[in-house]
Amino acid sequence: MKVYVTGPRTDIRVPFREVTLAGDGSAVRLYDTSGPAPDGPAVGLPPLRAPWVAERVAGGTQLRFARAGMATPEMEFVALREGVPVSTVVDEIAAGRAVLPANANHPESEPMIIGKRFLVKVNANIGSGSGTSSVDEEVEKLRWATRWGADTVMDLTTGERIHETREAIVRNAPVPIGTVPIYEALERVDGDPTRLSWELFRDTVIEQAEQGVDYMTVHAGLLMRHIPLAVGRIAGIVSRGGSMMAAWCLAHHQENFLYTRFEDLCRILAQYDITLSLGAGLRPGSIADANDPAQLAELRTLGELAWVARRRDVQAMIEGPGHVPMHKIKENVDLQQEWCREAPFYTLGPLTTDIAPGYDHITSAIGAAMGAMYGTAMLCYITPKGALGLPNREDVKAGVIAYKIAAHAADLAKGHPGARAWDDAVSKARFEFRWEDQFDLAIDSEAARTCHDEALPVPQAKVA
Amino acid sequence: MKVYVTGPRTDIRVPFREVTLAGDGSAVRLYDTSGPAPDGPAVGLPPLRAPWVAERVAGGTQLRFARAGMATPEMEFVALREGVPVSTVVDEIAAGRAVLPANANHPESEPMIIGKRFLVKVNANIGSGSGTSSVDEEVEKLRWATRWGADTVMDLTTGERIHETREAIVRNAPVPIGTVPIYEALERVDGDPTRLSWELFRDTVIEQAEQGVDYMTVHAGLLMRHIPLAVGRIAGIVSRGGSMMAAWCLAHHQENFLYTRFEDLCRILAQYDITLSLGAGLRPGSIADANDPAQLAELRTLGELAWVARRRDVQAMIEGPGHVPMHKIKENVDLQQEWCREAPFYTLGPLTTDIAPGYDHITSAIGAAMGAMYGTAMLCYITPKGALGLPNREDVKAGVIAYKIAAHAADLAKGHPGARAWDDAVSKARFEFRWEDQFDLAIDSEAARTCHDEALPVPQAKVA
């Protein structure tokens, strides 16, 4: 059952999934990303944050307010949601160790925070290619992703309905929406990356900003001098945005315009309070390429750019791999935290081996859980079909659940306050044969019910 | 394609799966557990090891020969299989850091080794309850498990066809077979653990030993003084064998007979060269109970018993959890290695959170991969339905593949010689668009083919 906890002002209403236990009538409250019940894709969700945005007549980003020591309603909201003092939220955002992605033009979103002191978050990629699915289907995929626990959703739609699809997704999204604007810019030059330009990119960003996109991936850290470092790789440049910018640089013999015009970009993003997600254009695409000079050189640049963004009041997080064997994950997270001054790390997986195409959700959940334990703040899911394909409904569910497991396992390992209460409630219910309680508490009640018969512990298990 | 590499004597023929690449015609050889093609369950596999066993007229265990500095044909076989010098195999077995489970009465098995210096191994549990499936179905499940890469199989069959099923499984098993003899002993006393006795247990062990069981789980480390330590647990005693022995001790006010008659047991096991798997009767069954005093007290006793076993020439490994949050996995493995003098650690998972019943293969693959990176030698799979149920065919495949991924990720992290060649071959094939090579190399070629369309990298990915 969904319940709301009211904050210091009555229009701060934080949703939780509350499970009332048959055992002793006590209630367990769980983080809930599913959002209000929609009235249909065409109507959109209620504009929860509209009054809060309206009150900030002079604008200003969450980072700017945090630096001034002011707690916005969004910060109050996430403090209640995470069960931490609001001062922690203000401090972490002010220090750049956390981001609260909330475009002023996306009032429908329920505030959430990304940072290593908070619950580990999960992003789900959705989107359709040309004519592969309808706008309504993508909205349904968005709701499906948040129903299973996605904390943010990236819309990677391409093709002729790109603007219309994004509009429908943002209007129906109870979570922050991310995009990769260079994908849309590329469509405007018919897929030829050498025809990209700052002006074209800027116009794309502004259009998406007006629609309410909360965070944008920008591959500004891939520099000309980094490209030769990737030549000896087994898998080359696997990031789509990274390979576009590398192609542009090589064709024009000029530095990446996303880098040279970075301050201009920040000025735009600050107006909307869009969070930068600094793209890992040189992330490794195979185990052999992990933590190599190309990846690490770009990471240093991303750290510099995050610093520049903060000076401009723009919240920033750093994207990461990809493919990393287990013994190199800690090194990667540690270097990111050092070089990027603890800016939130947002990684794709990483996959811990290349041998299992078709099982990428499992291969990468291992790496994602470990990375999150070491400090990665948000995990971009990888579906069974891998990072590059656009997922169908079943892929979305499989990916989100595998990643919620990884995120929660990391919350436990980090000792996040309250994380273990969920596990303990499930285990107590199992030990006491309260099956319905166990199902109701499970991350996927339906799957737990299906497995009921085979999960019966033997009676002797209660001897002690 | 299956190929065989011949050893120092022509009757040592080590199987590999060889994949010839369309790219440059080179061949990649992969570890292969599938065994010879069977002539049908009633016929059984050819007795590969019969001449080797016959040559050892005075008997003797692999441990005894290793201590004498002698390489048996089985040791030569595993050296070729693992790509290491035979001296390493001899040394590791002699030191008790590795076991080579090979009952003299199971000549059909292809030798394999379990130890932290070698490839991480995966066990699959199979077995049927009373009348739930036929003997042929269980043999088919065994072949299915080894087809996907199970290195050993435990037969947990109960019910009236227990002897017949085990016989069929052993005769058709190209891998070592493990059992938990106390389960069968319990059936002989109509399910009442208080009626168990050393004599009944001994007779059960001898019957199974005669059939050719290669390793046996024995819960000899659960002592009377440990039982009160488990009283305050959230999940009590979840090990079936552990709860039986606890019930027996409490009913009789006597010490566990598996402990008091341990030397008698070792004398029997040595005659057949059966490997002891010292059961974790007090393994934690919830995150809350991980690494608690009950678990650790038993672990110390298991270490003492492993030492006793070795003195009697009996190979021994140590079983472990269960449920352990990520941050406590290393501590668990480190204590096991210290207290058990580096005897091979064989763990069930562990699950890293309790919130996801129905997804236990993923929840536990995370813990299994980490444990193996820290030194766990063999991983007992957990299927999506969990540890306690008997799996169907699809569960077996899902469990084995999740665990082969975990094991291989750990092989990479440990730098096992040759492990990365497999990943590199897959990644090179992907980068060069050699789709058929990528499918042929994948751990599950069929799944990889299914995902083909969505795994297509964009052409720009080749720029560097």
Interface residues (C-beta under 8 A of the other chain):
Chain A: P193 I227 A230 V231 R233 I234 A235 G236 I237 V238 R240 S243 M244 A246 A247 L250 G285 S286 I287 A288 H323 P325 M326 H327 T352 T353 D354 I355 A356 P357 G358 Y359 H361 I362 T363 A365 I366 A369 M370 M373 P384 K385 G386 L388 G389 L390 P391 I401 A402 K404 I405 A406 H408 A409 A410 L412 A413 K414 G415 R420 W422 D423 D424 V426 S427 K428 R430 F431 Q438 F439 L441 A442 I443 D444 E446 A447 A448 T450 C451 D453 E454 A455 L456 P457 V458 Q460 A461 K462 V463 A464
Chain B: P193 I227 A230 V231 R233 I234 A235 G236 I237 V238 R240 S243 M244 A246 A247 L250 G285 S286 I287 A288 H323 P325 M326 H327 T352 T353 D354 I355 A356 P357 G358 Y359 H361 I362 T363 A365 I366 A369 M370 M373 P384 K385 G386 L388 G389 L390 P391 I401 A402 K404 I405 A406 H408 A409 A410 L412 A413 K414 G415 R420 W422 D423 D424 V426 S427 K428 R430 F431 Q438 F439 L441 A442 I443 D444 E446 A447 A448 T450 C451 D453 E454 A455 L456 P457 V458 Q460 A461 K462 V463 A464
